[in-house]
Every structure is written in structure tokens, then in C-alpha cells.
Amino acid sequence: MSNNTSSCLSKSNYYGEICHLDIFFRIVLMAAIVIISVMSPVAVVGNGLVFAAIWKNPSLRRAPSYVPLAALAFTDFCTGFITEPFHVTNLLLILKDPSVIIKNKSDYSINWSWPTYFLITKVIGEGFLEYFFALTILLVTVMAIERWLQMSRQSLMTVRRACTTVAVLSLLPMSLFAHGYSFDNYFNPF
């Protein structure tokens, strides 16, 4: 057994000896895969039921406070339907071949030796994750402000204004990520 834990995931050592970090790494990955795989359908079904409840009840569709709630359910639905399956696929690829996450730290260029399928799942999964996370934070903030204004009896929110607010908020994270992130950030393994 080698005490050098940094070489535990390298190609030469990976097929030779098994170190404690490798076993712990695989257990953590398998636990994450199981938890995310169980929670993804729960998120899809649960948020689908929220959509159905809002759609079936016409009085809810006329209330301005349910527009941000429906948008929040949509972001959570998309997270369970798009982001989590791509993340599980990415973790399965790492579990299959842990050497895909090894990157030369002294070289600041993109490691083009990573498999294409790993890069695709990484970029799509993390791109949608960042977008839906930012949108969720914005929607929760707007919902809190709207609730506070309604409690102080100064709410000017209508359904049309709520729809406009949600439309503007859904465009805001796109512009932030277009200017704030470089192409290299998607190739950081963790």
C-alpha cells in the first residue's frame, strides 16, 4: 500500500493497487449516484403535480402570487428532468474511469485528452445547473419581496406584472453567465 494518496487515481496505480482513497472515492460516488437517481423522479413528479394543481384550479391562475410559484416549480422540474440525469451520467463516467478527472495542475490549458462524452455531460449538466440555480434564487427573492409587500398592504402585483417579472428574471441569468464565465471553468472536474 502506498501512502501517496495523490497517485491513487492515476492510470498506472489505478490498475495496480487499491488504496484507501480509491475505495472511499468509489463509495462516495456510488452513494451520490443512488441518492440523485432516487430524488430526480421525485422532483419531476412532485413539481408536475404542482403544475397540475395550478392548471386545474382557475382561481389559482388568476392570483399573481402563483405565477412565481409556477416558475419555481418549472425550474425544479427542469432540474430533476435535465440537470440531475446528466450529473448522474457524469458520475457514472467518473466511476467507470476515474482517470478522466486527473488534470495537470501546472498546465492552465484545457485538457483535450478527456473523452468527448465526459465533456458533453459535464458542460450540459453544469450549464443547466448554474442557470436553474440562479433562476431559483431570483424567484425565491421575488416571492419573498412580493409576500412582504402583500403583508404590508402595498402590493401592486398583477398577473401581467408577475408574468413580465418572471420573463425578465428568466433572461437575467443567461446574461450573467455569458459575461461571467470563461470556457475553461466548465473543464474543472469539481
Secondary structure, DSSP 8 states (H G I E B T S, - for coil): --S-GGGTTSHHHHTT---HHHHHHHHHHHHHHHHHHHHHHHHHHHHHHHHHHHHH-HHHHH-TTHHHHHHHHHHHHHIIIIIHHHHHHHHHHHHH-GGGG---TT--S--TTS-HHHHHHHHHHHHHHHHHHHHHHHHHHHHHHHHHHHHTT-----HHHHHHHHHHHHHHHHHHHHHH--GGGGG---
